Amino acid sequence: MKIGILALQGDVVEHVRAFEALGESVVQVRSVPDLAGLDALVLPGGESTTISVLLDSSGLFHAISGLLADGLPAFGTCAGMILLSRATIGGRADQRCLGAIDIVVRRNAFGRQVESFERDLRIEGMSPDWFRGVFIRAPVVEDVGDGVVVLAEVEMPLARGRGERTGAVGSGGVIDRQACKPVLCRQGSVMAAAFHPELAGDLRLHEMFLSVVSQPQPPTASNSPCSSGISRGSNVSRQRDRQDLPSSGASAPGLSGFPEARYSERQG
């Protein structure tokens, strides 16, 4: 398959390494012609407002909106989740969303950069089902529409005795086991994660997305009226021969150079 990685800003190289380790062809998308023939598109973590501005100035916003409306599979991580969402809480007034998945996302839901954290997540459909989530100024999902499947949640920390959200998990707040928020969702062929799987050194979530891409899906209910006019890849519906892929949870070739999460440098 031919996987496009939006390469305007953010964790581009880490996603490239992950998909190349799984044997896929990867294209870094910086202009509209780079979208031709893609089987899927990945929107990486980074700074969502910056990426949004660059999408507009490059002409990619309209082109990507059209492809998503036509059913192009997509995977957004952290900032990518914000961009794929229906609406955003806490963003700039001029920040636009692609509307590819029917969720409302709150930016910087856990606090400041220094309150970034890691947490083991239980992910539906993944075996073994624990996955290390790296949360860096991460968003959370505040509203989920019909047809959206929640694949993972995280407990939100509450201020002691006041019932207010504060800080990050493990930063001194009291974790209320009832106050869980979605951090991994899927609707049709679109997946969105509030965390950074590209920094975990674990390929299983990228594998999960590739299995979604290989399954024929109807177009998602997009809020965009656009139609792209850009040619799609020819391999979307073919079944993948997965015998040459690393087994679930195994260390994959090419991942030994993955950087540790640099909380001071990355933003959701």
N, C-alpha and C positions, 0 to 999 in steps of 0.2 A: 504494500500500500504506500501511497504518497501522502505524508503527513506534513502539513504546513504549521510552522511555529511563528506566531506574530512576533516580529523582531524589532519593534520600535523602542522598547525599553523593558528592563526587568530580567527575570531568570530564564533567558533564552537558551544559553549554552547548556544548562542543566537538563532542560527538556530534550534538547537535541541529543545529548549523550544517552538519555534514557531510551528514546525510541530507536536510536541506532543500535544500542545494545540488544534490543528486541528484534533486530534485523529489518527494520523499516527504512524506507527512503524518506529523507527529511529535507524540506525546503524552508529557508528562513524568509518570511514574508515581510517585505518592506514597501512594496508598491503593488498596485492593482494587477499588473501582469503576473506577479508571483502567485496569484490565486488560481491560475489556470490549471485544471487537471487534478486538483486536490481531492483526496478521499476524506479528509478530515482537517480541522483547524484547531490548534491549541492556543489559548490566550493565557500567557504566563503571569505569575506574580510580579509585582512591581509597584509603581505609583499610578493608581487608577485615573486620577485627574490628568496627569501628564500623558498617559496613553490615550485617553479620550481626546485630548487636544490634538495629538499627533495623528489619530485616526481621521479627524476632520481635515487637517491640513494636507494629508497625503491622498485624500480621496478614498481611503480604504473603508471609511464608515459605511457609506452607501453601498459599496460593492459587497462588503461582508454581510450587511443586513439582508441584501438580496439572496446571497448564497444560503444563509441560515433559513430564510423564508422558504427557499426551495428544498430544504431538508439536509443541508450539509451537516454532518456530525461535528460537534464541537465539545471541547473540554476546557473549562476555565478554572484556574487556580488562584485563590486569594483575589488580587486585583481583577483577574479574569472572571471570577464569579460575579464581581460587582458589574463588570461590563456586560455580561450575558444576561443579567437580571432584568425583570420588568421595571423595577424602580429602586431607588437608593435613598436611604435615610442618612443624613449627615454629610452629603456630598455638596459640591458647589452647585449654584443655581443653574449654571450653563452646562453642567456635566450630563452627557447623554448616555443612555443604556441601549443595548441592542435588542432587548425584549425577546431573547431566544428561549428563556426558561421562565416559567410563571412563578417567580419568587420575588419578594421584597427583601433587600439586604441592608443591614446597618453597618456603615463603615466604622473601623476602629472600635469595635464593640468591647474589647477587653482593656482598652486604655492606651497608654503611651508606648513608645518603642521599647523602653526598659522593662515593660511588663509583658513582653513576648515570652512564650513558654512552649513546652512540648508536652504531649499527652497521648497515652495509648488509647486508641479508638476501636470500638467494635463496629465493623463494617458488614452490613448485610450482604450475603452472597460471596464473601471472601473466606477462604480457608487456608491456613488458620486465620481466625477472624480478627485478631488484634493487629493494628497498624499504627505506627508511630507518627502522630500528627505534629508538624512543626507550625506553630501559630505565631506570625510576626505582624503586629498591628492588624490583627485579623478581623474580618467581618463575621457576622452571623446572619442567619436567615430569620426574619421576623414574621413573614407570612408566606404560606405555601398554597398555590392554586391547585385546582382539580387537575389530576393527571401527573402531578409531581410525586415522585417516590423519594422519601427520606431514607438515605442509606447509612447515615451516621449522625450522632448528636454529641454535644459536649455539655457538661454541667456549667452553669453560669455562677460565678461567685457573687455572694450577697454581702452587703455591709452588715456587720454584727448587730442584730437586734432591730434593724431599721427596714429590712426588706428592699434595700436599694442595691443596684448592681455597682460594684466597684472593683478596680484593679484587675489582676489576672488570676487564673486558677493557681493556687499555691502561693499567692502574694500576701496572704493574711486575711482575706475575706473568708466567710463561712460558705462552704459549698452546699447549696440546697439541691438535693437529689431530684426534687420535683421540677426544678427550674432548668430544664434542658432546652437547648436550641439546636436546630439542624445545622450541620456544617458540611454535609455532603449530600447532594441531591441529583436526581436524574429525571428528565422528562423526555421520553422518546430517545433520540440519539444525541441528546445534549446532557453533559455531566458538568457539575460545578462543585468545587471544593473550596472551603474557606481557608484551608491550610496549604502547605507547600509539599506535596508528595515528591517533587523533584529534588528535594533536599534530604529525603529520608534514607537514601541508599537502598530502597526497596521498590522493585519494579511492579509490584502486584496491582497497584491502582492504574498504572499505564497499561498493563495487560488487560485489566477489566475494561478500560475504554476501548482498546482495540477489539475486544469481543463484541462491544456495542456497535462499533463501526462495521464489523463484518456481518451484522444482522440487518436485513432490509427493514427500514423504518419509514412510516409515512412522514411527511413534513410536520415539524412541530408547530404548535399554535404560536406563531410569532406575532409580536405587536407591530412589526414592520410591514408596510404595504409594498415594499420593494420586490422586484424580481431582478435577478442579477444579470442574466444574459451571458454569464461566464460559464465555460464548459466545466463539468464535474469530472472527477476521475472515474475510471471504468471498473474499479475493483471493489466498490462499496458493498455489493451484495455477494461477493464470492466468499466461500468458507476458507478460513486460513488454515494452513498446515502448521500446527503449533508444536510439532515434535522437536523442532530445533530451538525452541525457546527455553529460557531458564525455568526450572520448576518454581511453583509458588513459594515465596519466602526465601529462595536461594539467592546467594550473592551472584550477580550477573557480571559477565565480562564487560569491561569498560566503565564500571562504576567505582572502581577503587579510587579514582581521582575526584570523586564528588566532594565539594567543599562542605565544611560544617556550616550550620546556619549562622550567618553573620548578622545578628539582630540589629546592629547599629547601622547597617547598610541597606537593608531591605524594608520595604513597606508594602502593606496590602492595599 
